[in-house]
């Protein structure tokens, strides 16, 4: 499943990020993927002090985000990297690496893009994700993020005007199976509805749908046909 996380970074964090971005010494993005024929962007070196500070700000914001914790059930998060796209730059259709060579290696279950400048600052540059025969395009407000399975084919569309700045990271989930992870998301939502108490008619209907979905999907998962 694809999940949009609005306003992950608050106003103070976004101001700090904006002040740090001009201090980054960007390199050719192909340094980390020299064999790629579709990657044409700039990225911050991991050891860059400004990138490291932004990485910590973004990590802290993601860790405290209750929706991300529910959707991802994160066990480990890769270090965040700031990326920059200028006119003519793109990252064509690709799938993210399954394992990142950290110590210990991190399996990428979920990919996360945090948008660091406003969509009005650039044309093109949408994060586009293939979902079956559909292509879903996202250009989010600065400070918002999108979480999506690392198994998906996706691209950053070519920039035709302006500059696109984002931070990217990957998450290793406690629950590797995406279907089981979605069941946990539904359980969390159902628990929240029950805890709220005094639910109105729409909340009651939503709880009923969640319970029916959970029962059907658990039966589908466990049944011996």
Buried (B, 14 or more C-beta within 10 A) or exposed (E): EBBEBEBBBEEEBBEBBEEBBEEBEBEEBBEBBEEEEEBBBBBBBEEBEBBBBBBEBBBEBBEEBEBBEBBBBBBBBBBBBBBBBBBEBBBBEBBBBEEBEEEEEBBBBBBBBBBBBBBEBBBBBBBBBBBEEEBBEBBBEBBBBBBBBBEBEBBBBBBEEBBBBBBBBBBBBEBEEBEBBBBBBBBBBBEEBEEEEEEEEEBEEBBEEBBEBBEEBEEEEEEEE
